Amino acid sequence: MNRCLKPLTIVALLAFGAAAQAQSEASTTSTTTTTTTILPAPAVGAQPGVRQFPKQALRGTMTVKQPPYLEMDDRVTRFTPGARILDEGNRIRQSAALVNRELTVNYLMDRQGQVTQVWVLTEAEKKERRRTLGVERNFEFESQQGAATPTTLPATR
């Protein structure tokens, strides 16, 4: 098996490199250059700074416990392999960077109840109403009320 470059291939590579260099020199010597940038049109009804989410996306409070396990609205679940977490600037974040941080998010789940995609919300996006699977209670646990202070304790005689 011949692993060496053949002489004809070497000549073709050199000729291609010389042509590319000549083209780049010609483009730098021209005095008038017109650049046109085409930007995508914004979506109809889109507000600046507010992302568009799928209709199936749910609202919740996410706390990553130990990747891939997380707590979503007081329910323990996990990320699917290849799940994406997008922060406020639409940058991909690693789940390990979000351990023990409580975040308000929109998310998608698969049929097994695993989280497939998460969007960390900005303040403007949090104002938008969205369906949730959150836990609603008409009571509070004593541990959620906070520590008792001396002003709330009954007076002793």
Buried (B, 14 or more C-beta within 10 A) or exposed (E): EEEEEEEEEEEEEEEEEEEEEEEEEEEEEEEEEEEEEEEEEEEEEEEEEEBEBEEEBBBBBBBBEEBBEBBBBEEEBBBBEEBBBBBBEEEEBEBEEBEEEEBBBBBBBEEEEBBBBBBBBBEEBEEEEBEEEEEEEEEEEEEEEEEEEEEEEEEEE
